[in-house]
Amino acid sequence: MSKRKTGFLRHIAELVIQNKALTAENEKLARQNEMLLHEIENYKQIIAKLKTQDTSIKATPDKTKNVLKVKTATVLFADAQGFQNITPSEDSKELVDSLDEIFLHLESIINKYEIKNIKTIGDTFMCVGGIPKKSLTNPIEVLLAAIEMQYYIKDLQRSYYNGKIWKLRIGIHTGPIVATFKGRRKMINDVKGDTVNMATRIRQFCDEGQILISASTYEWIKDLFDCDFYGIMPVKYKGDIQLYTVKGIKPEFSLQQKRIIPNKHFSVKYGLIRFTDLQELILDKLERELPKNLYYHNVKHTVDVVTQVELIGLGEGVVDEDLLILKTAALFHDTGHTIGYDNHEYYSTLIARQILPDYYYTQSQIERICELIMCTKLPPNPKNKLEEIMCDADLDYLGRSDMIPVSNALYMELQERNKIKSINDWNRMQIKFISNHQYFTETARNLREVNKQMQIERIRNLLPKEEEVLQK
């Protein structure tokens, strides 16, 4: 065979080998592409599911009577004082038009704080915080709006009217209300009840340029706002009601001397109060959407972890903002189980990113919360103090007296998903895991380490006698 023919055949063989390699590489890329498309489709389905879920906390309407009953709402009544100061030389029509413009601006303030504007009649208007979206922080939101309203009116006086025209007096009361609906969209038509009547009385009792609140409102806001005792208002059938004037946000919670703009410390305190609303939302979601055969990763476990991060966090001396971040991460860390068992930590971050902006968490806070959620993925490998606290809280049961029943619940959960074969296999795994486990924070070690060592002996006693000897 000639050298030329031999070289040609060798070249063909090399091309065949290269072709096989390229074919194999193409098949590999095709499989990767198929997996990627599958992952993208799965991600789209998750996002679609999250978008269809209702993330608001609403009081339950009575469908038969078309009413909404709310236990804690805050009613604000305000009226503009000024017509009595009009002189013959002033254009009354122009002043009425200016009042309309003022009320439009006041309404924009109300909307900013998600307060419901109920009615405006002449120089008087009424709004309510805490409906239709339930919120324990509604007294704070109404006070912030009231302070901003008064500042706007006073600034308007200085700029245009030399203090002669338009002074606002505001009366506020917190308590139960009944709201009625109208139309297909269930728009709130009116609000009734003693709380409304009380707010009206307080507004009539108020001096020009003041914000006057009842004792019930004062109890909700006193930690964040500066207030002075004003006096007693007699009310038929109810006795004497204590009233307070609001001077502004407390200096330590305000950005500047005017005391109308909250600072970061205010936002954290506000977030810790609003956490109760968020917790109610998430626990209700878990009750409704978690699979029934989640014997360990259930609502009780979430409550345990939220409680424990706060306990360990306080023991470790974390600041208020970090405590809020920890409690929120603990609340969300197992919500991903409503989507899927495997990779539930990642799914939990998706849910957190969807819900938390509605509760005024900043983007940086949300990122920190998601990092804390992901750090609960086993085996624990915390990178900072907050992650250490989170990991210790998540595995707190290892050193508790109820460790064995809790462990058995986890075994049942794993067995139903074919992740463990027998109880003996599980106990052997538990002994190995607990023996290698360590609590990271001093607080957790002081609370749980002694009991954790006792659990190893308790589990060994559950193994067959011959295995118990081998384990020792």
C-alpha positions, 0 to 999 in steps of 0.5 A: 500500500502506498504511503499516500494511501496509508496517510489518507486512511490514517486521516480518515480514521482520525476524522472518524475518532474526532467525529465520535468525540464531537458526537459525544460532546454534542450529546452531552451538551444536548443533555445539559441543555435539556436539564437547563430547560427543565430547571428554567421551566421548574423555576417559572412554575414556582414563580407562577405559583408564588404570584397566585398566592395571596400575601396579605393579612385580611380580616374575615368579612361577613359575606351575609351582611357585607361587613368587615369587623376589625378588632384594632383600627385607628380612626383619624378625624381632622378639620381645617379651621380658617373660615372664621378668619376670612376678612371682606378683602379676601376672595372667599372662592379662592380660599375654598379652592385652596382648601381643595388643593390642601385636602388633595395633598393630605390625601396623598399623605394618607395614601403613602401610609396605606391609610383608608380615606373614608369621607370628606365633607366640607372642611372635615375628613375621616380616615382609618388605619388597619383596614382592609389589610390588618396591621398591628402597626396601624396606630403608628402609621396614622400618627406618622401621617398626622404629624406630616399633615400638621407640618405641611399645614404649618409650612403652608401658613408660613409660606402663603398665609402668614399664619392667618388661614387654615389651621388643622386640628386632629383627633385620633382613637384606636379600637374596634370598628365595623366597615360596610362594603358596596359594589362588586369590588367590595369597596369600603362604603362607611365605618361605624362604631364607638371608635369612630364616635370617640375620634369625633369627640376628641377632634372637637375637644382639640385645639387648633394646630394640635394632634390629640390622641386617646389613651388607647392610641397612646399605649400603642405609640408611646415608645416612638413618639413624644407626648404630653398629658393634655387632660380628661374628657368626660364621656357618657357611659364610659367615664373620663378618658385621658387625652395626650397631645403629640409633639413629634417623633422622639429625638432618638428615632428622628432624622432631624430636629423637626421630628417628622422623618423616622430614622433607621432606629425607628424603622427597626423598632417599627419592623419588630412590632410589624413582625407579629403581622408577618408571623401571622401571615406565614404561620397561616400559610404553613398551616394551609399549604404544608404537606400533612406528612411533614411530621418534623418540618411543620408549624411547631418547628418554625415557632421553635426556631423563631423562639430560639433565635430570639433567645440565643440572639439576646444571649449573644447581645445582638442589636435590634436590627440583627434580631429582626433579621434573625427572626424573619429568617427563622420564620421563612426558613422552611416555607419552601416545603410548600413547594418541594422537599428537596432544595426547600431552602432555596424555595424559601428564599424565593418566597421571602423575596416575594413577600418581604418588600410588602413589609418594608424590608430593604433589599440589603435586609432581604439579602441577609435574610436569604443568606441566613435561610441558606445556611440552615442547609446541612451540614451546618457551616456558619460564616458569621455570628448571625449564621451561628445563631441560626444554625444553633436554633435550627438544631436546638432539639438535639439538646432538648429533653424531647429530643427522642420524640422529635427525632422519631418524627423526623424519622417518619418524615424521611421514611415516607420519602424513602430517604431512610430504611429502618429505625435502627439505621436512623438511630445509628445515623443519629449517634454519628451526627450528634457525636460530630455536632457542635453548637457554635454560640456560647449561649447554645452550648450553655443551654443544650450541650450537656443534654446533647451528650446524654442523648447519645446514651439514650439512643444507644439504649434503643439499638439491639444489644449486640449493636449497643456493644459495638457502638461503645 
